[in-house]
Amino acid sequence: MGERSVALVRRSAAALLDDARAGTLISVLEEQARIALNSGISVAEVRSWDRSLPAFLGDLVDAGLGHVEVLLEHQLPYSPKRADVILCGTHPRTARPSYVVVELKQWSKAEPAGEDLVRIDHYAQPVLHPVEQVRRYCQQLVDFTPMLAEQPDSVHGIAYLHNALDTGVWSIRQYRMDEYGTLYTLGTKDALVERLRARLDPDADRDRARKAAEELLAAEVAPSRKLLAVAAKEIRDREQFVLLDEQQVAFSTVKAAVERSRTARQQTVVIVLGGPGSGKSVIALSLLGELSRQGHRVLHATGSSAFTNTMRKVAGTRSTQVQGLFKYFNNFIDAPPRSLDVVICDEAHRLRETSVNRYTPKDKRLAARRQIEELIDVARVPVFLLDEKQIVRPGEMGSESAIRHAAEGLGCRVEVVRLDGQYRCGGSEFYDAWVARLLGLRRDPPMPWSKLVTRDDEHFVVRTARTPAELEAWLVARREEHSGTARIAAGYCWPWSDPRQVGDRKVLVDDVVVGDWARPWNVKPEQRVPDAPESYFWASDERGFGQVGCVYTAQGFEYDWAGVIFGPDFVRRGDGWVARPQYCKDPAVKKADGSRFTELIRNTYRVLLTRGMRGVIMYSTDAETQAYLERMAA
């Protein structure tokens, strides 16, 4: 199964131009956006539509392309990003369907701000070059639409600065262009018309253009590429991910900081903020691959044993050198200052106060510095990727304010990039908002899934089960029907036993018991049990199904179908949640003070609920909470 492509509005160019001239097009777009996005549209976006669309539609009709089918605000597959315009028609030479992705900009002036960034007046931070933006939209469309992947030359990309003369943007015109990305301005409108007529047959009839649009809208798409499935090639060979918008801005911001550290000897700390599935780890791996291939001294670091060990195993299967790129935050306690060009700190919300542990010698323990300062000192460009709402243990202290304070205290320049969008959970921004409402992480009241979701998000499935056995059976059926991956995770509300010796072999103990259903936790760290993956690999090894994972083995990973069991540590009472430390079996977390305990448990369930790429199924051991989940999943 795959999702269906969607656009806010679809009509012929001539019909849309008539609507624009009648003054109805923008109001229709606004209404469709409210329905599809379940939110109001900003004044700036409405103004952008009003200033860009009539002008471009007029150009299309003047070019003899009034019959071309136009998709406005078309959502890219498995992504929250929308292409401004996709033109659907037939190629004048081959007569096959032909598609032109168009990015419209109102800019009249723009200046380069790095390799693929531009600076615009009144924008707080640089933005992606429009040619690169539309190029990546084309690549995303082709990569995740099998129909187009078979004929990638059927897709073309155009960035149209319809208010700009060449004199205002000449410096950004010196940029690599190809079929997926070409820049046109008001001063080169004749060339734009020529290009459009070379890609979309002006003599084709309306029915053929309509059919081309219908084929694209009905095309099945594949789910986004799994992080772990391509990590090996990402590190050893070439970049496999297509970074979009703010993801690419983060990538380019780091690269610019690396260049600046070489030429101006300026140390820059880059902080990248984003929620679950916003692409932080994809950015981290893309940077690691690119910078290492360029010969920079770069390492990847996390505070997660599961993530680090999985990356070492998957990305470094045939190379101990690649395995050595993956470190832990506390591996830098003795590292000389500036011994690296870049350190990429993934999941930096898991930073701790210091790097000392029970094995640290006394002299180093006494002289220990803050872990943030160690990581800043070790590299000319320290990069921190984090989500403050994924802090799930006492002592974890990674936050924008803490990192900024430490960096500025050490005399570093600080740059912050905020990631928008949801690339896990089927690209559904609504699901991320639904989870936040469900768990009381937003002021907005909780809302049933069916009331929040639109048909655009029907590809992401939300269910509840009446029993753990039903939850497990549903996941088994999803695996068999769709050849996907599935895992069951739960709150840490049951004891975690050592494996039991049975004859000459070890077996896991069925610690997670709910009624007559019982399953073991994933294997403990540093232990081995036949036919079960080590704890580090529970999320990525297919043998992890059948064991119950906890937040420490699930965090940082993704699978197609997520099963989540709410334990008695977090229950719904009346109109709010109650966190109950007496039911928590996590030795570290249960010691947290009341409000802090509540925050950690709430964050834990947020992490567990946002691991799935295609769907989630929930069950609570508490009757009142189960009833609440059933109402919210309806």
C-alpha positions, 0 to 999 in steps of 0.5 A: 500500500502507498499513499495517494498524492494530493493537491489543494486545487486542481483545474486547467490553467485557463479555468484557474485564471478565470477564477483569479480574475473573478476574485475567487481563486484565493478564497477557494485556496484558503478554504481548501487549506483550512479543510486540508491543514485544519488550521488558518493560513497566514496573511503572508501566504495568502498575499503570496498566492495573490501576487504570484498565481494570477501572474503565472497563470496569465503567462501560461495562457499567453503561452497557449497552455491554457489547457494544461492541468494545474495542481496548486499546493501539491503535497510531496509524497511522505513529506509535509512539504508542498510544491507551489504548482505542478503542471500536467500535460503531454510531451510534444515529442514523445506524447507521454505524460509530462510534469513541470514542478514550479516554485514561485517567488515574489523576490525582486532582490537576492544575494548568495549566502553560501553554497546553496543558500540565498539571503533575502531582505526581511528574512531572519535566516538564509533560505535554500536557493530556489533552484535547489529547492525545486530540484529537490522537490523533483527528486523527492517526487521521482524517488517516491513515485514508482511511476515517475521513477521509471521515466525520470525524464518526464519531470522537470523543475522551474523556479520563477522569480516573476517580480525580479529583473536580472539586475536584482538577482544576477548573483544567484543566477550563477548556479548549477542548473539542470532539468530538475532546476532552472531559474527564470525571471520577469526579464527572461519570461520569453525563455520560460515560455519557450521551455514550457512549450518544449515540455508541455505540448501546446497542441494537445487536447484538454483530455490528455492533460487531464489524464496525465494529472489523474495518473499522477494523482492516482499513482501509488508511492513507496514509503520514505527510505528507512534510515538504517536500510541506506546508512551503509551506502550513505557513509561508504559511497554517496548521499542517498537522502534527499534533504528538503527545505530546512533540512538542506538549510541545516546541512548547508549552514554546517558546511558554511561554518566548516569553510568559515572555520578554515578561512576565518578561524571562526568557531561556530556552534550549530544547533538544529531543533526539530521534533520526532521525524523531522529529519535530524538523524538524516541530516546527521548522517548526510553530514557525516558522509559528505564531510568524511568524503571531503577529508574533514576530521569528523565524528558522529556522537550520541548518548544512545547505546542502541543508536550508536551500536546500530550505526556501527553495525549497519554503516560499518558492516565491512569497515572498522574505519566506518565503525570508528566514526560513531562515538558516545558523548563521554568519549571526548573527556581526554580529547585535545581542543580542536582535534576535530573539524566537526563533531555531530552530536545527534540526539543532543537532548541526551547530553549529561552534566559531565562525562564521568562514570564509575570507571573514570579515574579519580584525578579526571573525575575531580577535573571534569568539565561540563559535557557540553563544554567538552564537545564544544572544545573538541571541534571547530564546528560542533553540531547539536541536533535535538528535541527538548521534548525527548528528554526521558531520564533525569540528568539529561539536560540538552537544550537550546538555552544550555548549549547557547549559554555554554557556546557564548561563554566560550566565545563561539558564534551560534547559529540555530536552524529550526526544522519544520515538518514530519517525515516519519508517521507518513509525513503526517504533521497532523499526527504529531499534533494529535499526539501532543494534544493526546498527551497534554503537551499542547494547550489545545485540547485533545481531539479525536483522530477522525476530527483532526485528520483529513483525507490527505492523512488517511494513509497513516493509521491510528487504532486501539486494541482491547487487549495486548493479544489483539494489539499483537495480532494486528501488528502481525497482520500488518507485517504479513499483508504489507511486508513491513516492520513492526514492534511493540513498546511499553512504558517501563512498568514491569520488572526487567529480569536477567535471562533464565538458564534452561538446560544448556541455554539462556531464555528470556523471562516473560516479564511484561504480563497483562492478564493471560498475555505475557512477553519478555522485554528486549535483551538486557545490554551486554547480554546475549540470548539465542534467537534474540537480538542484542538490546542495541538492535531490537528496533532494527533486527527483525527478531525484535518482534515478539519482545517488548521494547522500552524507550531506550531501545526505541528512541532514535529509530523507526519501524512501519507499525508501532504498538504502544502499551500504556502502563499504570505509570501514566493514566487518564483521570477526568480531564487530565493525566496523572503520573504515578511513580509507584508503578514505575520500574525504571530506577533512575526515573522513579526518583525524579520529583513530582513535576519532573517525573510527570514531564519525563513519563509524558515525553516517554510516551510521546517518543513511543507513539512517534516511532511508526511510519505507517500506523500505530495501535495503542492499549492501556492497562488502565480501564479509564485510560483505555476508554480515553484512547478509544475515544481519541482514536475514533 
